[in-house]
């Protein structure tokens, strides 16, 4: 399971890199993955500081701009 979470995390990163911001429902549909694995993978990416998750319900997800984050922190 952990390997699958990592693979989907990479797919999410590439999807967001190509599409910019995405709602959770669009991300799930665009990847063709089950929502539970997408959420676990997003948690991994969020914990590592790679994504921003905003809102409630149908969250909006985007890649963190690491250049800005490096300057601030």
C-alpha positions as CSV (number, residue, x, y, z in Angstrom):
1,X,0.0,0.0,0.0
2,X,2.8,2.5,0.9
3,X,4.3,2.0,-2.6
4,X,1.0,2.8,-4.2
5,X,0.6,5.9,-2.1
6,X,4.0,7.1,-3.2
7,X,3.2,6.4,-6.9
8,X,-0.1,8.3,-6.7
9,X,1.7,11.1,-4.9
10,X,4.0,11.4,-7.9
11,X,1.0,11.3,-10.3
12,X,-0.6,14.1,-8.3
13,X,2.5,16.2,-8.4
14,X,2.7,15.9,-12.2
15,X,-1.0,16.6,-12.6
16,X,-0.8,19.8,-10.6
17,X,2.4,20.8,-12.4
18,X,0.5,20.5,-15.7
19,X,-2.8,21.9,-14.6
20,X,-2.1,24.3,-11.8
21,X,-4.7,24.4,-9.1
22,X,-7.3,21.6,-9.1
23,X,-10.3,20.7,-7.0
24,X,-10.2,17.4,-5.2
25,X,-13.0,16.0,-7.4
26,X,-11.2,17.0,-10.6
27,X,-8.0,15.5,-9.4
28,X,-9.6,12.2,-8.5
29,X,-11.4,12.1,-11.9
30,X,-8.3,13.3,-13.8
31,X,-6.1,10.6,-12.2
32,X,-8.7,7.9,-12.4
33,X,-7.9,6.8,-8.9
34,X,-10.1,6.1,-5.9
35,X,-10.6,9.1,-3.6
36,X,-9.2,7.4,-0.5
37,X,-5.8,6.7,-2.2
38,X,-5.7,10.3,-3.5
39,X,-6.4,11.7,-0.1
40,X,-3.6,9.5,1.5
41,X,-1.2,10.6,-1.2
42,X,-2.2,14.3,-0.7
43,X,-1.5,13.9,3.0
44,X,2.0,12.6,2.2
45,X,2.6,15.6,-0.2
46,X,1.2,18.1,2.4
47,X,3.4,16.7,5.2
48,X,6.4,17.0,3.0
49,X,5.5,20.6,2.2
50,X,4.9,20.1,-1.6
51,X,1.3,21.1,-1.8
52,X,-1.2,23.6,-0.4
53,X,-4.7,22.4,0.4
54,X,-7.3,25.1,0.9
55,X,-11.0,25.2,1.5
56,X,-13.6,22.8,2.8
57,X,-15.4,19.9,1.2
58,X,-14.1,19.9,-2.4
59,X,-10.7,21.1,-1.5
60,X,-8.5,23.2,-3.9
61,X,-5.0,21.8,-4.2
62,X,-1.9,23.4,-5.7
63,X,1.8,22.9,-5.7
64,X,3.7,25.0,-3.1
65,X,5.9,27.6,-4.7
66,X,9.1,26.5,-3.0
67,X,11.0,29.6,-4.2
68,X,8.7,31.8,-2.2
69,X,8.7,29.4,0.8
70,X,12.5,29.3,0.8
71,X,12.7,33.1,1.0
72,X,10.1,33.3,3.8
73,X,11.4,30.5,6.0
